[in-house]
Amino acid sequence: MRANHSMRWLMQFFVLLCAAALLQFAQRALAADTTGGAAEQTQRQVTQPGNNAPFWRDVRRGENPYQTTQVRGVETNVLVQSEGQTWRLLRPWAYSLGGLCIVLALLGLAGYYLWRGSIAVHHQPTGRLIRRFSKLDRFAHWTMGISFVTLGVTGLIITFGKYLVPILGHTLFSWLAIVAKNLHNFVAPVFFFALPLFILLFIRDNLPKWHDVQWVKVFGGMLSKSGEHVPSGRFNAGEKALFWGLVCTLSVVLCISGVILLFPNFDQGRFTMQSANIVHMICALLAIAMACFHMYLGTVGMKGAYRAMRTGYVDETWAKEHHEIWYEEVKAGASRQHFEDNVPADIKMQVARSIKA
């Protein structure tokens, strides 16, 4: 009886001893692993101060076990987004090349004006006026045009404004940037809603026609000082190119990318926002460069063009010399535009003066 009791006690003691040995072994192994990792990190800090590359490599890959956050939402658990570095490096190249396009466009137009001057008609005005643009046409054009210029100027301030800091100082530039940012954000919806109206009103007369090929061959005679006459419809091939390239392509992309940037609450990720920013910037700068040609020809480049959009009327001499095919359609009654007899005398005088050489 006593022998059995002694045997049972020895067995329990042996089990406890084994358990204690296993526990101690596990503790030593864990301590050795931790000490080894700590020792490795300590050694790295001696030979390479501040080098936490392995840690941040895991963070970038999203493999760090401590990469968590209490905030819930798209990408809130991403501590380091590698694409952001790509965006930061790509952005200066994008706005530098875009800005160069604008500068080259302005220099080219200045040189062209010095060489050619304003394009005028060769014959005297007759006083018979054609209603070229309706009130709705002009409303859509000026709404879209003024909002485009506002967005373009404020966008240039936002993009290149930091280079004005040495001239304006930090305080004045801060006010300028704040005004530009708010104007850009709140004028954008005006452009967004004016754009589709403009496209609907003018798309019919901007469809490509066979006679546009002849205009393209000689660039409408604009590269000749004599002003070679090239018949065209209501809009020539150059105007159609601006319509499809500037209005229907670049402006539509600007609206889509602008909505992505204006409303981050749609839960788009940072990569989407960065991509939209680059696309928006490139398209905006190209659009501004293209718009320079339209604004040049619509003001000092061609006599009578600005007054046509201002009053809605053109003299038949202007119509015949610049848009002969359209003029013949008006005469034949095959166009939606028509001659108008009851035009106020002051408008007749303005139109006549605007096209005289």
URDAQUI-V840581 format. One line per field, one symbol per residue. burial: I if it has 16 or more other ideal C-beta (glycine too) atoms within 10 Angstrom, else O. A space follows every 10 residues. Layout:
burial = ???
This chain:
burial = OOOOOOOOOO OOOOOOOOOO OOOOOOOOOO OOOOOOOOOO OOOOOOOOOO OOOOOOOOII OOOOOOOOOO OOOOOOOIOO OOOOOOIOOO OOOIIOOIIO IIOOIOOOIO OOOOOOOOIO IOOOIOOOII IIIOOOIIOI IOIIIOIIOI IIOIIIIOIO IOOOOOOOOO OOIOOIIOOI OOIIOOIIOI IIOIIOOIIO IIOOIIOOOO OIOOIOOOOI OIOOOOIOOI IIIIIIIIII IIIOOIIIOI IOIIIOIIOI IIOOOOOIOO OIOIIIIIII IIIIIIIIII IIIIIIIIOO IIIIIIIIIO IIIIIIIIII IIIIOIIOII OOOOIOIOOO OOIOOOIIOO IIOIIOO
